[in-house]
Amino acid sequence: MLDIKLIRENPDIVKGDLIKRGELEKLQWIDEILELDKKWRENLKEINVLRRERNKLAIEIGKRKKAGEGIEDLLTRSNEIAKQIEEIEKENNKIKEKIDYYLWRLPNITHESVPIGKDDTENVPIRFWGKAKVWEGHLETFLEQSQGKMEYEVIKWKPQLHADLLPKLGGADLERAAKVSGSRFFYLLNELVILDLALIRFALDKLIEKGFIPVIPPYMVRRYVEEGVTSFGDFEDVIYKIEGEDLYLIPTSEHALAGMHANEILDGNDLPILYAGVSPCFRKEAGTAGKDTKGIFRVHQFHKVEQFVYVKPEESWEWHEKLIQNAEEIFQALEIPYRIVNICTGDLGYVAAKKYDIEAWMSAQGKFREVVSCSNCTDWQARRLNIRFRDKPNEKPRFVHTLNSTAIATSRAIVAIIENFQEEDGTVKIPKVLWPYTGFQEILPLDKKDKCCQG
């Protein structure tokens, strides 16, 4: 939620940002907010004038009582003032509701470094890492997407899509999951279960080393939390609601971690607060019909380790870079090649002032796919959830800034490992850094396991 003072004092900044985002229909909202705010402040002045008059009347009534004089005329006027104040306050409450309606639906102010663009096709790659394994049929596409700034190895054999290789590895059963739960669900099996847990523990250990507090949050939150964390009207179709209860399944632990300190004033000496949330995530994936219908890349349920931090406003941009660096270190340790993109205004969403994505190179698909999202939400969530801090006991509280970033989303990381670490015979090598967690160094296809056993 935006600060009304920002709109009051710098309406052109807010309008300019809406234009950058392509939210032209909301430009008139700013004028309406200013008009409503002006009336609200005029009413407030009138209320204060009337209260001062009523206070003077109260003093005069006391004097007359002591003097034994009549007070009927003063009481009449005092009652009239009380009714006037009540009516004006009712009007102001209605005005406040209208202002809040707009404020709760306005997007965050973007950082000056966010590129202007209409959709994800105009996101800007800013750096690349790793040596990609590129099938010769994908080479031209790879060179275009990597801008010639990335090392690569050309392979003549075509890697198998993870969705095709998973059943051959005995790693997942999507058909039975569809029978039990519907599309976009899966049973994870055998070594893939261990790999999933290994990724969680590896990412968690990396964050704990950096001072993050590990947290398993509630998997359900109340509506006011979802409204505070997201633009709920746009997000409601994405999340699962518990029928008959004021509870929603979390689409990410970010939401529960953001709500953790709702309506609190934090001690500035305790900031930054660093949380590493570990949870399943539940998403309807509405609006994605026809996208990634096979495999486990885009599913209704998956595990994720999330970075979430509360910081002072003056430190938030430094922490945005730290969070993306943490995620980069994880993917570098896994030896998964990637690029980082600066998300443009048209793809940014309402909540973030700036967002980076890490997109892993997928050898079989021949393109980069999102595996990490890292956002600085500045005070947008904190205002909605009323999360403030003060450095000194008598100091006026200020709103914190909140930031979040994926550390690892296991299903997508598994896809990246399968597509980048597979051999020509279908064997999938495990990144070396995970060997202490998995206890194995590769996953063999079922037919190869049978031959090994027979031998």
Secondary structure, 3 states (H helix, E strand, C coil): CCCHHHHHHCHHHHHHHHHHHCCHHHHHHHHHHHHHHHHHHHHHHHHHHHHHHHHHHHHHHHHHHHHCCCCHHHHHHHHHHHHHHHHHHHHHHHHHHHHHHHHCCCCCCCCCCCCCCCCHHHCEEEEEECEEEEEHHHHHHHHHHHCCCCEEEEECCCCCCHHHHHHHHCCEEHHHHHHHHCCCCCEECCHHHHHHHHHHHHHHHHHHHCCCEEECCCCEECHHHHHHHCCHHHHHHHCCECCCCCCEECCCHHHHHHHCCCCEEEEHHHCCEEEEEEEEEECCCCCCCCCCCCCCCCCCEEEEEEEEEEECHHHHHHHHHHHHHHHHHHHHHCCCCEEEEECCHHHCCCCCCEEEEEEEEECCCCEEEEEEEEEECCCHHHHHHCEEEECCCCCCCEECEEEEEEEEEHHHHHHHHHHHCECCCCCEECCHHHHHHHCCCEECCHHHHHHHHHC
